[in-house]
Amino acid sequence: MRSRPAAQWPAAGLLAVTLAGSALGQEQCSAIQWRRVDEGSFSFELPNGLARVNVRGDDSRVGAFESQSMRVAYDYGSWLLWLGDDLQAPGPHQQSAQIGGHPVTIISASHDLGGRSEYRHLRAAQFELPPTEQVARTRYLTLTVRFNGECDDAISRRIVESIRFD
């Protein structure tokens, strides 16, 4: 009877631990509790672990929520929030989509706004909302999700995809 070389067993054990750790991580990511946040003209879903923080806007309505590994912020008003030349220029980091019945540009990047390196990843959704009977001017919504954590990429996608307009 022939036996396996000893070197293969540690590799098999490492693979089993990696797979078990991955399954545990997926379980933790899916166990997140969510809530819908109503910001007046629009709403979106957030994990319960993000808390509102105080922010001020000059000419628009702004809001922000934070946890240890994530910051979600929005700017809603008459001007488009400029994310920087490298992110606003068309490229593979931009994707056109429909969310909440409106066209949107989704921006994904592996760096923080302004190059501060506070967070490693960014996902942003930028909407140009046409005038309506209630609002005579074009409005813009930019929602940014800056994040670091293992589950945060999937969470950022859900936050962006959950945006709804009233």
Number of C-alpha atoms within 10 A of each C-alpha: 2 4 5 7 7 8 8 10 11 10 11 11 11 12 12 12 12 12 12 12 12 12 12 11 14 13 11 12 15 11 9 13 10 13 11 14 13 14 15 9 9 14 16 18 18 22 17 12 15 17 13 14 13 8 11 10 11 6 11 17 16 19 17 19 18 17 15 10 16 22 21 25 18 21 21 23 20 16 15 16 16 10 16 10 8 10 16 13 11 12 10 9 16 18 13 12 13 12 18 14 10 14 15 20 20 23 21 21 17 15 17 17 18 9 9 9 11 15 19 18 21 22 24 24 26 24 19 18 18 12 11 10 6 6 10 9 13 13 18 19 23 23 24 25 27 26 27 17 13 13 16 17 17 11 21 24 16 15 21 22 17 15 20 16 15 9
